[in-house]
Amino acid sequence: MPCPVNGLRAISEFICWGEMRVSPNPDTCTDDEWADYVFNRNGSPGIKREWWCHTPSNTWFIAERDTLEDRVLRTWLPGAEP
Amino acid sequence: MFTTPTELKSEYDVVIIGAGGHGLAAAYYLARDHGITRVAVLEKGYIGGGNTGRNTTIIRSNYLTPEGVKFYDASVNLWQDLSEDLDLNLFYSTRGHFTLAHTDSAVRTMRWRAEVNKHYGVDSELVGPDFIKRACPSIDISCGGHAPILGALYHAPGAIARHDAVAWGYGRGACNRGVEIHQQTAVTGIEVKAGKVTGVHTTRGTIATSKVLCAVAGFTPRVTDMVGIRTPLYIHPLQAMVSEPMKPWLDQIFVSGSLHIYISQSARGELVMGASLDPYEVHSTRSTLDFTETLSAHMLDMFPFLSHVKVNRQWSGMADMTPDFAPIMGMTPVEGFYLDAGWGTWGFKATPVCGKTMAWTVANNQPHELITGFSLDRFRNYSLTGEKGAASVGH
């Protein structure tokens, strides 16, 4: 996994925190929308944007990954999308 | 063993997607118990080639929730007569199942599980290190000093069985009663009109049907996408491996949540070993060296004398995980679309009871009483069935 700060490191140094998702506004959304956000996931394979953390340096970043082939396409720090 | 039907008919009463143990068991009980024989089981690969042939074959009912304990215990009862029922030797072998506790909090969970189990009539008790050492003298009870074993949940009916034979037995039984099993037939779409299932598109043509049962484990999200149903399922690989065969020395099944391992010895003498899930989503059955190394290191903590033993094979299956570690079974918002999914790392042992309850559910178009706690609805109502504490290893 190429960490945007530390370069290419062993995958065992990282934790995957799941797909990036946008939270609905809890004050205005319906109960069903909120339950959908809390529980449901995009479970099919595809190219996904995920939160990852390089644990030794506590570097949080975003990885674009093909979950069918287990191939990392690119990574970047939050707010610095190339 | 099977008749291979030459062509797909244009219409069936029920279409089952997935010819694994679960799908074939459902077909068998639909035909045997409900007289529904105009059934097609569609399989994109071959019979039992998915998680039915990739699991570590452990059968037990010492779960944590009342819903789980009753459900899995009904399964164990079916297992015990299944070889006779299917007229095929499944090598069902009662071994005794130890879930080891290395920490005080694990002991507390074991005590909790033992009490729930006993309440529902399941043979399950908390035992100490002496009992474990007597049962299996080869075990290092201190685990090399890293993680001394403080006790275990002992479940005497814990068993293993020959997994392939389960798929073959159910498949043959269903076939003999008129069910058609179509291998090499992938589902490419499901037709839904006005909220009801009307047909299935396959790589070999279109079928009209009003009832579809989806039993495809790690492929479930791809099928639920076809009918527009959202689920909490996420797919992680679960790996396993076997050693070279050796003389029988391990009678029991050992599981350690803290060391993330489980082990039993098969009738062939191979040690069958598994560990926890791979830590991130992958939709393939690739194997990794990381897995072999970590599992072997932990195995040597428990059984140091295995250090010279060679690993023969390793493989992986795609586990469809749920957030509460309980399955998703029954009806869905799409009429005529039934789900048998969320089998994550715990599906093999449930094969008979899943077949039986899903067949009942499909035949009667209402959820069987044993599976009401596993409905997809629970993720809308926040009424989860928390089974994580009874998962074989900490995931």
Interface residues (C-beta under 8 A of the other chain):
Chain A: I11 S12 I15 C16 D32 A35 D36 F39 N40 R41 N42 G43 S44 P45 K48 E50 T67 L68 E69 D70
Chain B: T220 P221 R222 T224 D225 R230 T231 P232 L233 Y234 I235 P279 Y280 E281 V282 H283 S284 R286 D290 D320 P323 F379 R380 N381 Y382
